[in-house]
Amino acid sequence: MGRQASEMLKGTLEGIVLAILAKRSAYGYEITSWLREQGFVDIAEGTVYALLVRIEQKGLVDVEKVPSEKGPPRKVYTINAAGTEYLAEFWRTWGFLVERLEQLRGAITAPSAATSTDIERGN
């Protein structure tokens, strides 16, 4: 994944993780593994764990410590009502951005009546 894609992912990862948690509760490694399976191969585990701490501090998820067969208990994250509301706003914002970007792309790539040569000539 290139730098530009990485930067875009950072801006949307919170919503992506909440969308995952809207489907089912999960712990950090599960989320990271699923993202990698979906093609986000460069995503660092530390990035996901830092994000989980942030969304927990924002009150968007509930956390339960579940015993693990290997090592310390796992923190299992479940989206709560505030997280569901936040996710709905994320999808509204995403839809708005997609529409505007598609409009912009269409406006830029659509053939125009006047070419740059016509404009330079004053036509």
Backbone bond lengths (Angstrom), bond angles and torsions (degrees), N, CA, C in turn:
res aa  C-N    CA-C-N  psi(-1)  N-CA   C-N-CA  omega(-1)  CA-C   N-CA-C  phi
1 M - - - 1.441 - - 1.520 107.86 -
2 G 1.312 115.67 132.32 1.450 120.22 -179.45 1.510 112.43 -76.44
3 R 1.320 114.99 171.29 1.468 121.17 -177.75 1.527 111.60 -59.65
4 Q 1.332 116.73 -42.36 1.457 119.87 -178.51 1.531 110.53 -63.15
5 A 1.308 117.67 -44.09 1.460 121.67 178.40 1.524 110.85 -63.56
6 S 1.336 116.92 -39.03 1.468 120.78 178.58 1.524 111.00 -62.54
7 E 1.318 116.33 -42.54 1.464 120.48 179.49 1.520 111.27 -65.75
8 M 1.330 116.95 -41.04 1.465 120.16 177.81 1.530 110.63 -64.82
9 L 1.323 116.61 -39.96 1.458 121.05 179.27 1.524 110.53 -62.39
10 K 1.322 117.32 -42.16 1.465 120.64 179.44 1.524 110.74 -57.23
11 G 1.318 116.68 -37.58 1.452 120.75 -178.93 1.516 114.25 -73.70
12 T 1.311 117.52 -17.63 1.466 120.65 -176.86 1.526 113.06 -117.14
13 L 1.311 117.61 -6.11 1.465 120.94 -173.21 1.525 112.73 -61.21
14 E 1.310 117.96 -35.27 1.460 120.46 179.19 1.535 109.82 -59.54
15 G 1.322 116.18 -47.96 1.459 120.45 178.09 1.516 112.27 -64.02
16 I 1.328 116.56 -38.85 1.467 120.58 179.31 1.525 110.62 -62.89
17 V 1.322 116.87 -45.08 1.473 120.48 -179.91 1.522 110.34 -65.39
18 L 1.322 117.68 -41.42 1.461 119.65 177.38 1.531 111.01 -63.29
19 A 1.327 116.96 -36.32 1.466 120.61 177.25 1.528 110.54 -64.20
20 I 1.315 116.92 -39.17 1.468 120.96 176.33 1.528 109.44 -62.35
21 L 1.335 115.62 -45.64 1.459 120.19 -177.83 1.529 112.28 -70.69
22 A 1.320 117.26 -20.79 1.466 120.33 175.86 1.529 110.42 -68.99
23 K 1.322 116.73 -25.11 1.474 121.58 178.59 1.527 111.60 -83.44
24 R 1.343 115.48 -38.80 1.467 119.35 179.26 1.523 110.35 -168.39
25 S 1.304 115.70 155.83 1.460 121.20 175.85 1.522 108.87 -68.14
26 A 1.327 116.22 150.74 1.467 119.56 -178.43 1.521 109.88 -159.27
27 Y 1.303 115.48 162.64 1.458 120.96 173.04 1.524 108.68 -106.81
28 G 1.307 116.47 167.78 1.458 122.61 -170.74 1.511 115.70 -52.59
29 Y 1.331 116.85 -47.28 1.462 119.17 -177.58 1.527 111.22 -65.48
30 E 1.337 117.05 -36.73 1.472 120.33 177.61 1.528 110.70 -61.36
31 I 1.319 115.27 -43.49 1.466 120.26 -179.71 1.524 110.26 -63.20
32 T 1.327 116.03 -46.66 1.464 120.48 179.68 1.527 110.73 -60.73
33 S 1.319 117.02 -45.27 1.469 121.11 179.94 1.520 111.00 -61.10
34 W 1.328 116.87 -44.77 1.463 120.39 -179.41 1.526 110.67 -62.86
35 L 1.333 116.85 -42.65 1.467 119.80 178.10 1.523 111.03 -60.66
36 R 1.311 116.58 -41.87 1.471 120.42 178.34 1.526 110.94 -63.82
37 E 1.316 116.87 -40.22 1.472 120.55 177.58 1.533 111.10 -62.85
38 Q 1.314 116.48 -28.55 1.461 121.31 -179.58 1.530 112.67 -85.43
39 G 1.334 116.45 3.99 1.459 119.96 175.57 1.518 115.33 106.83
40 F 1.318 117.33 -3.73 1.465 120.64 177.67 1.532 108.59 -87.93
41 V 1.324 115.33 63.06 1.467 121.31 -170.59 1.529 113.78 -68.15
42 D 1.314 117.33 -24.11 1.462 120.15 -177.06 1.525 113.44 -88.83
43 I 1.310 117.36 1.57 1.462 119.03 -176.50 1.523 109.99 -71.14
44 A 1.314 115.30 130.47 1.460 120.88 -177.99 1.523 109.87 -88.37
45 E 1.318 115.45 141.39 1.460 120.78 177.97 1.522 110.65 -56.47
46 G 1.324 116.12 -40.33 1.462 120.80 -179.68 1.519 112.71 -60.75
47 T 1.325 116.71 -33.25 1.465 121.26 178.32 1.521 109.72 -64.22
48 V 1.324 116.32 -44.28 1.460 120.72 -179.17 1.530 110.28 -67.42
49 Y 1.334 117.24 -42.89 1.462 119.75 -179.53 1.532 111.16 -64.16
50 A 1.317 117.51 -41.05 1.470 120.47 177.61 1.525 110.66 -63.07
51 L 1.314 116.62 -40.13 1.459 121.29 178.26 1.526 110.49 -64.65
52 L 1.330 117.71 -42.01 1.465 121.29 179.15 1.528 111.05 -61.40
53 V 1.313 116.98 -38.82 1.467 120.71 176.61 1.530 109.41 -62.66
54 R 1.336 117.27 -43.96 1.473 120.78 -179.61 1.521 112.00 -62.95
55 I 1.346 117.21 -45.68 1.464 117.93 -177.89 1.533 111.19 -71.54
56 E 1.322 116.73 -26.53 1.467 119.50 173.74 1.534 109.40 -68.15
57 Q 1.326 117.27 -44.59 1.463 121.39 179.24 1.523 112.40 -64.48
58 K 1.331 116.69 -30.92 1.469 121.28 177.25 1.531 111.83 -76.84
59 G 1.321 117.48 -9.34 1.454 121.49 179.68 1.515 114.06 78.70
60 L 1.342 117.34 26.49 1.457 121.94 -177.17 1.527 113.37 -92.12
61 V 1.321 115.93 -12.36 1.465 121.46 -178.74 1.521 109.78 -137.37
62 D 1.310 114.54 156.61 1.454 121.45 169.83 1.523 106.36 -104.13
63 V 1.314 115.48 147.47 1.466 120.22 -176.15 1.523 109.40 -124.43
64 E 1.321 114.62 135.40 1.460 121.02 176.50 1.521 107.76 -128.70
65 K 1.321 115.60 132.71 1.460 119.24 175.60 1.521 108.24 -87.04
66 V 1.329 114.48 123.70 1.460 121.71 -177.31 1.522 108.27 -116.96
67 P 1.344 117.28 132.74 1.469 119.20 179.06 1.527 111.64 -56.54
68 S 1.315 114.78 143.83 1.455 121.57 179.44 1.521 109.23 -114.99
69 E 1.325 115.68 145.37 1.463 119.62 176.67 1.520 110.95 -67.41
70 K 1.329 114.73 -28.46 1.464 120.52 -178.24 1.525 108.64 -121.81
71 G 1.304 117.60 110.48 1.456 120.61 173.66 1.518 114.58 84.23
72 P 1.333 114.58 -159.00 1.471 120.64 -175.27 1.523 112.04 -69.80
73 P 1.332 116.87 166.03 1.468 119.72 178.71 1.531 111.19 -59.60
74 R 1.320 115.27 150.08 1.466 121.56 177.96 1.515 108.80 -92.95
75 K 1.336 114.78 146.10 1.453 120.17 173.43 1.531 107.29 -92.05
76 V 1.312 116.18 115.40 1.457 121.76 179.42 1.525 107.46 -100.19
77 Y 1.317 115.77 127.54 1.458 122.86 -175.62 1.518 110.19 -101.96
78 T 1.328 115.11 135.74 1.461 122.57 177.55 1.517 107.56 -130.33
79 I 1.318 117.02 129.73 1.458 120.15 178.49 1.535 108.31 -66.31
80 N 1.331 116.37 140.96 1.457 120.41 178.46 1.536 109.27 -112.55
81 A 1.322 117.11 -172.02 1.470 121.24 -176.69 1.532 111.35 -60.21
82 A 1.326 117.36 -42.94 1.472 120.09 179.25 1.526 110.46 -64.45
83 G 1.327 116.71 -39.21 1.462 121.02 177.87 1.519 112.14 -66.66
84 T 1.331 116.58 -37.52 1.460 121.19 177.80 1.526 110.62 -64.94
85 E 1.321 116.00 -41.51 1.469 120.70 176.94 1.537 110.60 -64.49
86 Y 1.322 116.01 -43.50 1.467 121.40 178.41 1.533 110.28 -61.54
87 L 1.327 116.77 -42.01 1.461 121.39 179.70 1.528 110.74 -64.39
88 A 1.319 117.37 -40.29 1.469 120.52 178.10 1.534 110.03 -61.13
89 E 1.321 116.56 -41.42 1.469 120.29 177.47 1.534 110.81 -66.15
90 F 1.329 116.62 -38.77 1.460 121.05 176.40 1.531 110.19 -57.07
91 W 1.361 117.21 -47.42 1.462 120.50 -178.32 1.525 111.23 -67.00
92 R 1.340 118.25 -35.87 1.472 120.10 175.81 1.527 110.25 -63.37
93 T 1.314 116.05 -45.34 1.465 120.87 179.22 1.520 110.42 -63.98
94 W 1.322 116.91 -43.18 1.469 121.53 178.64 1.524 110.08 -59.05
95 G 1.331 117.07 -46.24 1.460 121.01 179.01 1.521 112.10 -60.24
96 F 1.318 116.50 -42.47 1.459 121.68 177.51 1.532 110.54 -60.11
97 L 1.325 116.20 -47.87 1.466 120.44 -178.89 1.528 111.67 -63.86
98 V 1.309 117.15 -42.74 1.469 120.70 179.46 1.523 110.12 -60.60
99 E 1.329 116.80 -45.94 1.469 120.25 178.27 1.521 111.65 -58.37
100 R 1.319 116.70 -47.33 1.468 120.72 -177.61 1.522 111.90 -66.81
101 L 1.312 116.19 -39.49 1.465 119.25 179.00 1.526 110.92 -66.92
102 E 1.323 117.30 -40.30 1.467 120.33 177.19 1.526 110.58 -64.30
103 Q 1.329 117.16 -40.33 1.466 120.39 176.84 1.521 110.28 -62.25
104 L 1.322 115.75 -44.45 1.465 120.28 -179.94 1.517 110.78 -63.23
105 R 1.324 116.60 -45.06 1.466 119.77 179.33 1.523 110.39 -61.42
106 G 1.327 117.01 -42.02 1.455 120.71 178.41 1.514 112.32 -63.74
107 A 1.327 116.39 -39.43 1.461 120.52 -179.63 1.524 111.26 -68.84
108 I 1.306 116.30 -35.16 1.465 120.39 -178.08 1.519 111.28 -77.29
109 T 1.324 117.42 -38.85 1.467 120.73 -174.93 1.527 113.17 -90.48
110 A 1.331 117.72 -12.60 1.473 120.08 -179.50 1.525 109.56 -71.65
111 P 1.327 116.14 138.26 1.466 118.33 177.23 1.525 109.36 -65.11
112 S 1.300 115.21 135.31 1.465 118.48 179.72 1.514 109.46 -102.72
113 A 1.327 115.03 159.43 1.465 120.81 -179.96 1.524 110.78 -67.67
114 A 1.305 117.16 -33.69 1.469 120.63 -178.10 1.520 109.49 -108.67
115 T 1.304 117.09 131.47 1.456 121.67 176.46 1.515 108.11 -91.30
116 S 1.326 116.53 168.23 1.462 119.16 179.09 1.533 110.45 -63.82
117 T 1.330 117.74 -31.26 1.463 120.83 177.23 1.528 110.15 -65.88
118 D 1.343 116.71 -41.56 1.467 120.44 177.64 1.511 110.70 -61.60
119 I 1.331 116.65 -41.91 1.456 120.37 -178.45 1.526 110.09 -65.53
120 E 1.365 116.45 -43.29 1.459 119.86 178.78 1.522 112.00 -60.83
121 R 1.338 117.60 -34.34 1.456 122.07 -179.34 1.527 111.70 -79.99
122 G 1.336 116.25 -9.15 1.459 119.50 -178.36 1.487 113.23 86.21
123 N 1.337 118.61 14.47 1.474 122.26 178.78 1.499 111.80 -83.65
